[in-house]
Amino acid sequence: MATWILSCNPKKFDLDGHRRDGHVLDSWTVVRFVGEVAAGDEFVLWVGGQNAGVVAYGHFTGAAEYGQPDLRYWSEDPGPRHFVPLVVDKWLDLRVPKQRLFDDPRMANATIKKQPFAGSPHRLTDEEWRAVRDAIDVSEGADPDWDLVPGDKIRRVDLHAKYGGSSQNGISPCGTSDNILIFTAASSGHQHGYFDTWNEDGTFHYTGEGQTGDQKMIRGNRAILEHSQTGKRLRLFDGARGTVRYLGEWTLDAEEPYTEDEAPATGGGGLRKVIRFHMVPIKATITAPEVKIGQDYVAPDETVAPAPAVPSTPDPDLVGRNLSTHRRLQNLLAAEAQSRGYVALSPDVSDPDFDLAWQKDEGRLTVCEVKSLTPSNEARQLRAGLGQVLDYQDQLRERAPEISAVLWVEREPSERRWIDLCQRVGVTLAWPGEEESAFRASEPDIHG
């Protein structure tokens, strides 16, 4: 039995289009060793170009035959060719990059390295075939050079020292390892319009990089999109600075790798286009229900420049005068919670986007939504705030069986009905001067 490399020039044959249209790859053109390829021979499929590497492996099912190729996926008519029938045993989720193979001394004399433009197939020696299979095993299995497991914590500076990449970016492709390090932190990301979200099915939507203007598919964003073509693994971390927590290896949804959305620019500015990557967990990744609720409270900056209100932003409270007031109310309430012996919490990557939560000695958790109020927006703000805090309470109920909800507003509402309405649905509505009411909700017997 012989072993081979079949090569594909993407400028001549659109392999991606062929697969995207649902066609089964059952043969490949050969111009050399036509009389030697045979049923049972094993092969790997090599795609050239900027991200050259191995994309699949399989076996031949017969001898070469002569015929005319299907021209739909060829850039020009190659004329009649010899074809070898085959079965693809596996399309690789991560391409084996060219450099990983070429760095192996066993591949020093391989013709794919010395004569990359020679026609298919390239014959492999036993030693070269073992080198290729070893590289595939690394791509399909656990990376032997990666020693973090989901849940491990590490200082970000140590992480980059070991695996490479920049410590300044939320998306950090590594030049010294086959990884792309991705960092998510609700407490710092929201000020830049980064609204990363966990979904009920365990997937994660991650906002791309770019703080101003429309986000583009360049730099880190492009690195994520093309990670399977470059053989890079997506490694997700909770936190952006200091000590971060590893949340496992992820990949992009094959059917819909990303969508475009709108979000406010840094500091609550006007809407802009953002990229939302649809990430799917692999290899025992930590998912939201397994992660502790919240992180130590991170006080948002109250000194924000006013910006025009944009009605279609995710939360009208987070622009202009409202944003500054919102943050001041939130910080004062967090300080009050801490003065009463509670641990004030900000949302973590696995949590819904609450403003503030507090808890004492692993007891009842209180989740809080904060709203500024003006005469013109009072009803809208109260309506939105009540819906939000009920949603947060519901999302966290399985992870915190004892949980209460507080809607904290700038001043007493002008209509008493809001207080009664909140009471009927189990939410405490309170404002500065009514701190006792807010923290009474945190007592174990508040709901009997």
C-alpha positions in Angstrom: 0.0 0.0 0.0 1.3 3.4 -1.0 0.6 6.8 0.7 0.2 10.1 -1.1 -0.5 13.8 -0.9 -3.1 15.2 -3.3 -2.7 18.9 -3.8 -5.3 21.6 -4.6 -4.6 25.0 -6.0 -7.5 27.2 -4.8 -7.0 29.6 -7.7 -7.7 26.8 -10.1 -10.3 24.7 -8.3 -12.9 26.0 -5.8 -12.9 23.3 -3.2 -14.7 25.4 -0.7 -17.5 26.1 -3.2 -17.7 22.5 -4.1 -18.2 21.5 -0.4 -20.5 24.5 0.4 -22.8 23.4 -2.4 -23.2 20.0 -0.8 -21.2 17.9 -3.2 -19.4 14.7 -2.0 -15.7 14.6 -3.0 -15.4 11.2 -4.7 -12.4 11.6 -7.0 -9.3 13.8 -7.7 -7.3 14.6 -10.8 -3.8 13.0 -11.0 -1.1 13.8 -13.5 1.8 11.7 -12.1 2.1 8.1 -11.0 -1.1 7.4 -12.9 -0.4 3.7 -13.2 0.7 3.3 -9.6 -2.3 4.7 -7.6 -4.5 1.8 -6.4 -7.4 0.9 -4.2 -6.5 0.9 -0.6 -3.8 3.6 -0.9 -4.1 6.3 1.8 -3.9 10.0 1.1 -4.1 13.4 2.6 -5.5 16.4 0.8 -3.3 19.5 0.8 -4.7 23.0 -0.1 -2.1 25.6 -1.2 -2.3 29.4 -0.9 -1.8 31.8 2.0 -3.0 29.3 4.6 -1.6 26.2 3.0 -2.0 22.9 4.8 -3.7 19.5 5.1 -7.5 19.7 5.2 -8.6 16.0 5.0 -7.5 12.4 4.7 -9.0 9.3 3.2 -8.3 6.3 0.9 -8.5 5.4 -2.8 -11.2 3.0 -4.0 -9.8 2.1 -7.4 -7.2 2.8 -10.1 -7.0 6.0 -12.1 -9.5 6.5 -14.9 -9.6 9.0 -17.8 -12.4 11.6 -18.2 -13.7 15.1 -18.4 -14.0 17.1 -15.1 -17.1 19.0 -14.0 -16.2 22.5 -15.0 -18.4 24.4 -12.6 -15.7 24.7 -10.0 -12.7 25.2 -12.2 -11.4 28.7 -13.1 -10.6 27.4 -16.6 -11.1 24.2 -18.6 -8.2 21.8 -17.7 -9.3 19.4 -20.5 -9.6 15.6 -20.1 -7.8 14.3 -17.0 -7.0 11.1 -15.1 -9.1 10.8 -12.0 -8.5 8.5 -9.0 -11.7 7.5 -7.2 -11.6 8.0 -3.4 -13.4 8.3 -0.1 -12.7 11.2 2.3 -12.6 9.6 5.7 -12.4 12.9 7.6 -12.5 16.6 6.9 -10.4 18.2 9.6 -12.0 20.8 11.9 -8.5 22.5 12.2 -6.3 22.6 9.1 -2.8 21.2 9.7 -0.7 24.3 8.8 2.1 24.0 6.4 4.7 25.3 8.8 3.9 22.6 11.4 4.7 19.9 8.8 7.7 21.6 7.3 9.3 22.1 10.7 9.3 18.3 11.2 12.8 17.0 10.1 11.1 13.9 8.8 9.6 16.1 6.0 12.9 17.6 4.9 13.0 15.8 1.6 9.2 15.7 0.9 8.4 16.7 -2.6 5.4 18.9 -1.4 8.1 21.0 0.3 10.8 20.9 -2.4 8.5 20.9 -5.4 5.2 22.5 -4.2 4.0 23.2 -7.7 4.4 19.7 -9.0 1.2 18.0 -10.0 -0.7 15.5 -7.9 0.0 13.2 -6.3 3.1 13.5 -4.2 4.4 10.1 -3.0 5.3 9.9 0.7 7.8 7.6 2.3 6.8 5.7 5.4 8.7 8.2 7.6 7.0 11.2 5.9 3.6 9.5 6.2 4.1 9.1 10.0 5.1 12.8 10.2 1.8 13.8 8.5 -0.3 11.5 10.6 1.4 12.7 13.8 0.5 16.3 12.8 -3.1 15.3 12.1 -3.3 13.6 15.5 -2.2 16.9 17.1 -4.8 18.8 15.2 -7.6 16.4 16.1 -6.6 15.8 19.7 -5.5 17.8 22.7 -2.6 20.2 22.1 0.4 18.6 24.0 1.9 22.0 24.5 -1.3 23.5 26.2 -1.6 22.7 29.9 -4.6 24.7 31.1 -7.9 23.1 31.7 -11.3 24.9 31.9 -11.6 26.7 35.2 -7.8 27.3 35.7 -6.8 30.8 36.6 -3.6 32.5 35.4 -2.1 35.9 35.3 -2.5 37.4 31.9 1.2 38.4 31.8 2.2 34.8 32.5 -0.3 33.5 29.9 1.3 35.6 27.1 4.8 34.8 28.3 4.1 31.1 27.8 1.9 31.1 24.6 2.6 34.5 22.9 0.2 37.2 21.7 -0.4 40.8 22.8 -1.5 41.6 26.3 -3.3 44.8 25.1 -6.0 43.3 22.9 -9.2 41.4 23.5 -8.4 39.2 20.5 -4.8 38.0 20.7 -3.4 35.8 17.9 -0.2 34.0 19.0 2.9 34.0 16.9 4.7 31.4 19.0 1.9 28.9 19.4 -1.1 27.7 17.4 -3.6 29.7 19.5 -5.9 32.7 19.4 -6.5 34.0 22.9 -9.9 35.7 23.4 -10.8 37.8 26.4 -14.3 38.7 27.5 -15.3 40.9 30.5 -18.7 42.5 30.8 -17.5 45.0 33.4 -15.1 46.6 30.9 -16.6 45.6 27.6 -19.9 47.3 27.9 -18.4 50.8 27.9 -17.1 50.1 24.4 -20.4 48.6 23.1 -19.2 45.0 23.5 -22.3 43.0 24.6 -21.1 39.4 24.7 -23.8 36.9 25.5 -24.2 33.3 26.7 -27.1 31.4 25.1 -29.4 28.8 26.5 -28.0 26.1 24.2 -24.4 26.7 25.6 -23.1 28.7 22.7 -21.5 32.1 23.1 -21.8 35.3 21.0 -18.6 37.3 21.1 -18.3 40.9 19.9 -15.4 41.5 17.6 -12.7 44.2 18.1 -12.8 47.8 17.1 -14.0 50.5 19.6 -14.9 53.3 17.1 -16.6 53.2 13.8 -18.0 50.1 12.1 -16.1 47.0 12.9 -14.4 45.3 9.9 -13.2 41.8 9.2 -9.5 42.6 9.7 -6.8 41.8 12.2 -8.1 39.9 15.2 -11.6 39.6 13.7 -10.2 38.0 10.6 -8.0 35.7 12.7 -11.1 34.4 14.5 -13.0 33.9 11.2 -10.1 32.0 9.6 -8.9 30.1 12.6 -9.8 26.6 11.2 -8.0 27.5 7.9 -4.9 28.6 9.8 -5.0 25.7 12.3 -5.3 28.1 15.2 -7.3 27.1 18.3 -9.7 29.6 19.9 -9.1 29.9 23.6 -11.6 31.8 25.6 -10.8 33.6 28.9 -13.0 35.3 31.4 -11.5 38.7 32.4 -9.4 41.2 30.5 -6.7 42.3 33.0 -4.8 40.8 35.9 -5.8 37.2 36.6 -8.0 35.6 34.0 -9.9 32.3 34.0 -9.7 29.8 31.1 -13.1 28.9 29.7 -11.9 26.2 27.3 -11.5 25.7 23.5 -14.2 27.0 21.1 -14.9 27.0 17.4 -17.2 28.9 15.1 -20.7 27.7 14.1 -20.2 26.0 10.7 -23.6 27.2 9.4 -23.5 30.8 10.7 -20.0 31.8 11.9 -21.0 35.4 12.6 -23.7 38.0 12.1 -23.6 41.8 12.0 -25.4 43.8 14.7 -25.6 47.4 16.0 -24.2 48.7 19.3 -23.2 52.1 20.7 -19.7 53.3 20.3 -17.3 53.8 23.3 -18.8 56.0 26.0 -22.4 55.6 24.7 -22.0 57.3 21.3 -24.0 56.7 18.2 -24.8 53.3 16.8 -22.3 51.4 14.7 -22.0 48.0 13.1 -20.3 45.3 15.2 -19.4 41.7 14.4 -20.9 39.0 16.6 -19.1 35.7 16.3 -21.2 32.6 17.0 -18.9 30.4 19.1 -19.5 26.7 19.9 -17.8 25.0 22.8 -15.6 21.9 22.3 -13.4 19.8 24.5 -15.2 20.0 27.9 -15.5 23.8 27.9 -17.0 25.4 31.0 -20.5 26.7 30.3 -22.5 29.3 32.0 -24.3 27.1 34.6 -21.0 25.8 36.0 -19.6 29.2 36.7 -20.0 31.1 40.0 -22.3 34.1 39.7 -20.6 37.5 39.5 -17.2 38.9 40.1 -15.9 41.6 42.6 -17.7 44.8 41.9 -16.0 47.1 39.3 -17.1 50.7 39.6 -17.9 52.3 36.2 -16.5 55.7 35.5 -19.0 58.4 36.3 -17.2 61.1 34.3 -18.6 60.5 30.8 -19.1 63.0 28.1 -22.7 63.6 27.2 -23.8 62.1 23.9 -27.1 62.6 22.0 -29.8 60.1 23.1 -30.2 57.3 20.5 -33.6 55.7 21.0 -32.6 52.4 19.4 -29.6 51.7 21.6 -29.7 48.5 23.7 -30.6 50.7 26.8 -31.7 54.3 26.5 -30.5 54.8 30.1 -26.9 54.3 28.9 -26.4 57.6 26.9 -25.6 61.2 27.8 -26.9 62.6 31.1 -28.6 59.4 31.9 -25.4 57.4 31.7 -23.6 59.6 34.2 -26.5 59.6 36.6 -26.9 55.8 36.2 -23.3 55.1 37.1 -23.4 57.5 40.1 -26.5 55.7 41.5 -25.0 52.3 40.9 -21.7 53.2 42.6 -23.4 54.7 45.6 -25.7 51.7 46.0 -22.7 49.3 45.7 -20.9 51.3 48.4 -24.0 51.1 50.7 -24.1 47.3 50.2 -20.4 47.0 51.1 -20.9 49.2 54.2 -23.6 46.7 55.4 -21.3 43.7 55.1 -22.4 42.5 51.7 -20.1 41.5 48.8 -21.0 43.8 45.9 -20.8 42.0 42.5 -20.6 43.0 38.8 -21.7 40.5 36.1 -19.2 37.9 35.0 -18.9 36.5 31.5 -21.4 33.8 32.3 -24.0 36.1 33.8 -26.9 38.1 32.4 -26.1 41.8 32.1 -27.3 43.0 35.5 -26.0 46.4 36.9 -25.2 45.2 40.4 -25.8 42.3 42.7 -24.9 41.6 46.4 -24.7 38.7 48.7 -23.5 37.9 52.2 -21.8 34.6 53.2 -23.2 32.6 50.3 -26.7 33.5 51.4 -29.6 35.0 49.4 -28.4 36.7 46.2 -30.0 40.1 45.3 -29.8 41.2 41.7 -30.4 44.8 40.9 -31.2 47.0 37.9 -30.5 50.7 38.2 -32.4 53.4 36.3 -32.2 57.2 36.1 -35.5 59.0 35.8 -36.6 62.3 34.2 -40.2 63.5 33.9 -40.2 62.6 30.2 -38.8 59.1 30.4 -40.1 57.9 33.8 -42.7 55.4 32.5 -40.4 54.0 29.8 -37.5 53.6 32.3 -39.6 51.9 34.9 -41.2 49.6 32.4 -37.8 48.6 30.9 -36.1 48.3 34.3 -38.9 46.0 35.7 -38.7 43.7 32.7 -34.9 43.6 32.8 -34.6 42.7 36.5 -37.3 40.0 36.2 -35.4 38.5 33.3 -32.1 38.5 35.3 -33.8 36.9 38.2 -35.3 34.2 36.0 -32.0 33.5 34.2 -30.1 33.1 37.5 -32.8 31.1 39.4 -31.3 27.7 38.7 -27.8 28.9 39.8 -29.1 30.8 42.9 -32.2 29.1 44.3 -32.5 32.0 46.8 -32.6 35.2 44.8 -34.4 38.5 45.1 -34.8 41.4 42.7 -34.4 45.1 43.3 -35.2 48.0 40.9 -33.2 51.0 42.1 -34.3 54.3 40.6 -33.1 57.9 40.9 -36.2 59.2 42.8 -39.6 58.2 44.0 -41.9 57.6 41.0 -44.7 60.2 40.5 -47.3 57.4 40.3 -47.8 55.0 43.3 -49.0 52.3 40.9 -45.4 51.4 40.0 -44.6 50.6 43.7 -47.7 48.3 43.9 -47.0 46.7 40.5 -43.4 45.8 41.5 -44.6 44.4 44.8 -47.2 42.2 43.1 -44.5 40.5 40.9 -42.0 40.2 43.8 -39.6 43.1 42.9 -38.6 45.7 45.4 -38.7 49.2 44.0 -36.6 51.6 46.0 -34.6 54.9 45.6 -32.1 57.0 47.6 -33.5 57.4 51.1 -35.2 53.9 50.9 -32.1 51.8 51.4 -33.7 49.8 54.2 -36.3 48.6 51.7 -33.7 47.5 49.2 -31.6 45.6 51.7 -34.6 44.1 53.5 -35.1 42.2 50.2 -31.8 40.4 50.9 -33.0 38.9 54.1 -33.9 35.1 53.9 -37.5 35.6 55.0 -38.4 38.4 52.7 -40.8 36.2 50.7 -41.9 34.0 53.6 
